[in-house]
Amino acid sequence: MTSKKVLIIDDDNRNIFALRAVLKAKGYECLAALSAETGIEMMKEDGHVAIVLMDMMMPDMDGYQAMAKMREDEELKDIPVIAVTAQAMMGDRERCLEAGALDYVSKPINVDLLTKMLTKYIG
């Protein structure tokens, strides 16, 4: 059985709280990190993260930098990432995909769309 463990990386606790509630109700196990650095450490420690929901706009290390760091790491480079951004502007989706994200959702998150993505990528 594949892992249904989702790591939410977002610097806003309210976003984590809302996403975690929705995903738990749909049967996903959720981990959360308030920074990209913490999220990367958690992925290394856990080893069973199936997918990452990565906020793209965070202080210190943003989602683009975090994905670049993941791609350089043998342990983390194959973990799929869905980019989450409030900046739904022209070119953002392409920029996220070029940076290594599998897919892209904008805030406020359309839960049905996110659930379809999760089903598509991790079952």
Backbone bond lengths (Angstrom), bond angles and torsions (degrees), N, CA, C in turn:
res aa  C-N    CA-C-N  psi(-1)  N-CA   C-N-CA  omega(-1)  CA-C   N-CA-C  phi
1 M - - - 1.457 - - 1.527 110.16 -
2 T 1.314 115.85 133.90 1.456 118.99 178.94 1.514 110.61 -76.77
3 S 1.305 114.54 150.14 1.456 121.39 177.66 1.524 109.30 -67.98
4 K 1.334 115.44 141.99 1.465 120.07 174.22 1.521 108.12 -114.63
5 K 1.342 115.03 33.58 1.456 120.22 -178.52 1.523 109.97 -87.24
6 V 1.335 114.92 121.30 1.456 122.50 -177.55 1.527 108.36 -109.76
7 L 1.324 116.40 128.84 1.460 120.67 174.37 1.524 108.20 -101.85
8 I 1.330 115.45 121.00 1.464 121.38 178.03 1.527 107.16 -99.50
9 I 1.331 116.47 119.46 1.464 120.21 176.33 1.520 107.59 -112.65
10 D 1.336 115.87 111.04 1.455 121.57 -177.27 1.521 107.82 -154.31
11 D 1.320 117.25 137.75 1.462 120.24 -179.17 1.530 113.11 -81.83
12 D 1.331 116.94 1.28 1.465 121.25 -179.95 1.536 109.69 -115.17
13 N 1.340 114.48 113.87 1.459 120.64 -178.90 1.522 113.76 -56.79
14 R 1.326 116.76 -32.91 1.475 120.13 -179.09 1.525 110.51 -64.69
15 N 1.326 116.78 -40.33 1.469 120.21 177.86 1.528 110.19 -64.15
16 I 1.332 116.02 -43.58 1.464 120.32 179.31 1.526 109.83 -61.04
17 F 1.340 116.22 -47.37 1.462 121.13 -178.32 1.526 111.25 -57.40
18 A 1.335 116.36 -47.94 1.462 121.09 -177.85 1.535 111.36 -65.87
19 L 1.322 116.68 -46.70 1.466 120.48 -179.72 1.520 111.56 -63.56
20 R 1.332 115.96 -43.96 1.465 120.58 -179.25 1.530 110.68 -60.21
21 A 1.313 117.07 -43.33 1.470 121.29 -179.54 1.528 110.55 -60.99
22 V 1.318 116.38 -46.67 1.459 121.48 -179.08 1.535 111.06 -64.76
23 L 1.323 116.49 -46.03 1.469 120.22 -176.48 1.523 112.56 -69.53
24 K 1.338 116.98 -38.17 1.473 119.82 177.04 1.519 110.38 -61.70
25 A 1.335 116.19 -40.29 1.466 120.83 179.11 1.527 110.92 -62.75
26 K 1.336 116.37 -26.01 1.469 120.71 179.61 1.533 112.15 -93.93
27 G 1.324 117.38 6.71 1.456 120.90 174.46 1.518 116.27 92.67
28 Y 1.322 117.26 10.97 1.465 120.17 178.21 1.519 110.12 -92.44
29 E 1.316 115.64 144.98 1.454 121.17 172.88 1.527 106.00 -89.74
30 C 1.328 117.32 134.58 1.464 119.98 -174.76 1.517 112.85 -121.08
31 L 1.310 114.47 136.67 1.456 122.81 168.39 1.517 105.08 -115.46
32 A 1.327 116.75 157.92 1.458 118.67 -179.81 1.517 110.62 -142.99
33 A 1.323 114.65 145.94 1.460 121.73 176.23 1.520 108.26 -136.35
34 L 1.329 115.93 140.11 1.467 121.30 -179.74 1.525 112.89 -89.11
35 S 1.346 116.72 -2.36 1.463 119.70 176.18 1.522 108.66 -147.41
36 A 1.324 115.63 157.75 1.459 120.64 179.07 1.527 110.73 -64.23
37 E 1.336 117.23 -38.98 1.464 120.44 179.33 1.519 110.64 -58.58
38 T 1.333 116.07 -47.90 1.459 121.14 179.71 1.525 110.31 -62.81
39 G 1.323 116.90 -41.90 1.462 121.54 179.46 1.519 111.85 -60.08
40 I 1.324 116.25 -43.51 1.471 120.55 179.64 1.529 109.80 -64.65
41 E 1.326 117.60 -42.32 1.474 120.90 176.52 1.524 110.41 -60.28
42 M 1.335 116.62 -43.81 1.471 120.70 -179.07 1.527 111.21 -62.20
43 M 1.339 117.36 -41.07 1.473 120.48 178.66 1.523 110.54 -61.78
44 K 1.320 116.68 -41.62 1.468 120.95 -179.70 1.527 110.75 -65.98
45 E 1.338 116.57 -42.18 1.463 121.22 -178.36 1.518 112.08 -71.23
46 D 1.328 116.97 -40.63 1.460 120.72 -173.02 1.521 112.68 -78.53
47 G 1.306 117.47 -51.31 1.459 120.55 179.58 1.523 115.85 76.94
48 H 1.329 118.10 -3.64 1.473 120.27 -177.88 1.523 113.09 -123.04
49 V 1.313 117.10 17.93 1.461 120.06 178.77 1.525 107.75 -71.89
50 A 1.332 115.78 124.24 1.464 120.61 -177.17 1.527 111.56 -86.16
51 I 1.333 116.10 -33.40 1.468 120.62 -175.94 1.520 109.12 -159.90
52 V 1.331 116.01 153.27 1.467 121.67 179.96 1.526 109.52 -118.97
53 L 1.332 115.59 133.58 1.462 121.32 170.06 1.524 104.81 -100.91
54 M 1.322 116.36 107.89 1.464 122.15 -170.39 1.518 111.82 -107.37
55 D 1.336 115.64 115.47 1.459 119.82 171.99 1.528 106.72 -66.77
56 M 1.312 117.16 133.15 1.465 119.85 -175.63 1.526 112.80 -86.45
57 M 1.325 117.94 -25.00 1.464 121.34 -177.87 1.519 110.74 -108.65
58 M 1.328 116.49 93.78 1.461 121.56 178.19 1.523 108.67 -132.76
59 P 1.349 116.39 151.42 1.468 118.31 175.64 1.532 109.47 -70.30
60 D 1.298 117.51 170.92 1.476 123.94 -179.72 1.523 112.06 65.67
61 M 1.333 117.27 -80.69 1.470 120.83 178.49 1.526 107.58 -123.76
62 D 1.344 117.29 119.04 1.465 118.98 179.14 1.528 110.67 -83.55
63 G 1.313 115.52 177.05 1.459 120.45 -177.12 1.519 113.59 -61.86
64 Y 1.324 116.78 -34.29 1.468 120.10 179.44 1.530 110.46 -65.28
65 Q 1.334 116.13 -45.16 1.469 121.06 178.62 1.528 110.45 -65.37
66 A 1.332 116.16 -40.05 1.461 120.24 -179.22 1.534 111.04 -64.38
67 M 1.337 116.39 -42.24 1.474 119.18 178.84 1.525 110.47 -65.45
68 A 1.323 116.93 -38.44 1.466 120.03 177.80 1.522 109.78 -61.61
69 K 1.324 116.56 -42.35 1.462 121.54 179.30 1.534 110.70 -64.71
70 M 1.320 116.43 -41.35 1.471 120.76 177.94 1.526 110.59 -61.68
71 R 1.330 117.18 -43.73 1.468 121.27 -176.82 1.530 112.13 -64.83
72 E 1.348 116.77 -24.53 1.464 121.23 179.07 1.519 112.31 -82.40
73 D 1.328 117.56 -10.95 1.458 122.20 -174.10 1.525 110.70 -103.84
74 E 1.327 117.15 122.72 1.463 122.18 -178.45 1.531 112.74 -54.35
75 E 1.322 116.64 -40.93 1.472 121.29 -177.65 1.521 112.32 -70.02
76 L 1.321 117.05 -30.67 1.467 121.03 -169.83 1.519 114.69 -107.39
77 K 1.327 117.67 -13.89 1.462 119.98 -168.91 1.525 114.16 -64.13
78 D 1.340 118.11 -22.30 1.462 119.94 -178.29 1.529 113.90 -98.38
79 I 1.339 117.19 1.04 1.464 119.68 178.49 1.527 108.03 -75.94
80 P 1.344 117.48 122.09 1.464 119.48 -178.93 1.527 112.57 -68.41
81 V 1.329 114.87 146.00 1.463 121.55 179.85 1.524 109.07 -125.58
82 I 1.335 115.00 132.54 1.465 120.65 169.62 1.529 105.68 -107.12
83 A 1.324 115.96 120.75 1.461 121.37 179.90 1.529 109.65 -75.70
84 V 1.329 115.65 135.72 1.459 121.88 178.45 1.523 106.60 -121.71
85 T 1.333 116.55 123.76 1.457 118.12 -177.86 1.513 112.89 -144.61
86 A 1.309 114.52 146.59 1.467 120.49 174.05 1.528 109.05 -87.07
87 Q 1.318 116.59 -15.36 1.466 122.17 -177.16 1.527 110.24 -88.58
88 A 1.320 116.64 71.66 1.468 119.29 -177.54 1.523 109.65 -84.21
89 M 1.313 115.42 74.93 1.451 119.51 -178.07 1.529 110.05 -114.93
90 M 1.306 115.25 165.21 1.463 120.42 179.24 1.528 109.84 -53.84
91 G 1.326 115.44 131.45 1.454 119.41 176.71 1.516 114.01 90.34
92 D 1.337 118.39 -15.39 1.466 120.29 -178.72 1.521 112.15 -62.88
93 R 1.334 115.68 -45.22 1.462 119.40 -178.57 1.530 109.72 -58.96
94 E 1.329 116.49 -47.48 1.466 121.34 -178.91 1.524 110.39 -61.88
95 R 1.342 115.68 -41.82 1.468 119.96 -179.70 1.537 110.86 -62.53
96 C 1.335 116.66 -41.66 1.468 121.21 178.55 1.528 110.74 -64.41
97 L 1.328 116.43 -44.04 1.466 120.64 -179.01 1.529 110.70 -66.13
98 E 1.330 116.29 -39.86 1.464 120.14 177.58 1.522 111.33 -63.49
99 A 1.337 116.34 -32.89 1.472 121.39 -178.87 1.525 111.76 -75.08
100 G 1.350 116.62 -11.42 1.462 119.01 176.74 1.513 115.47 121.23
101 A 1.327 117.57 -0.58 1.467 118.95 177.76 1.529 109.51 -73.37
102 L 1.324 115.67 145.87 1.466 120.80 176.40 1.517 110.71 -78.00
103 D 1.332 114.57 -32.66 1.452 119.76 -175.43 1.518 108.71 -155.81
104 Y 1.338 115.77 -177.51 1.452 121.22 -168.36 1.523 109.25 -150.37
105 V 1.329 116.74 132.42 1.472 120.97 171.45 1.522 107.84 -131.25
106 S 1.326 115.51 145.79 1.457 118.55 177.83 1.526 109.86 -105.67
107 K 1.335 114.98 154.66 1.464 121.09 177.26 1.523 108.05 -87.22
108 P 1.310 119.64 146.92 1.468 125.47 -6.47 1.535 110.83 -65.23
109 I 1.311 115.51 139.92 1.462 120.42 -172.47 1.523 111.77 -72.71
110 N 1.327 114.72 130.86 1.455 121.72 172.85 1.534 105.63 -81.01
111 V 1.327 116.25 107.53 1.463 121.87 -173.47 1.526 112.44 -61.86
112 D 1.333 116.38 -39.37 1.468 119.09 179.78 1.523 110.65 -63.14
113 L 1.327 116.57 -42.40 1.460 121.15 178.28 1.535 110.56 -63.74
114 L 1.331 116.49 -45.54 1.465 120.53 179.20 1.523 111.01 -61.29
115 T 1.315 117.12 -43.41 1.472 121.11 179.43 1.528 110.65 -61.19
116 K 1.334 116.94 -41.45 1.469 120.55 177.38 1.527 110.54 -61.23
117 M 1.338 116.18 -42.15 1.471 119.92 178.71 1.527 110.87 -62.37
118 L 1.328 116.05 -46.36 1.468 119.85 -179.17 1.526 110.59 -61.22
119 T 1.324 116.13 -42.78 1.473 120.67 178.26 1.520 110.32 -61.67
120 K 1.327 115.66 -42.55 1.462 121.17 -179.33 1.530 111.47 -62.24
121 Y 1.345 116.98 -43.31 1.457 120.16 -173.00 1.528 115.55 -90.93
122 I 1.346 117.76 -29.99 1.472 117.74 -178.96 1.525 113.88 -130.50
123 G 1.320 117.38 3.44 1.471 119.71 176.25 1.492 114.67 83.87
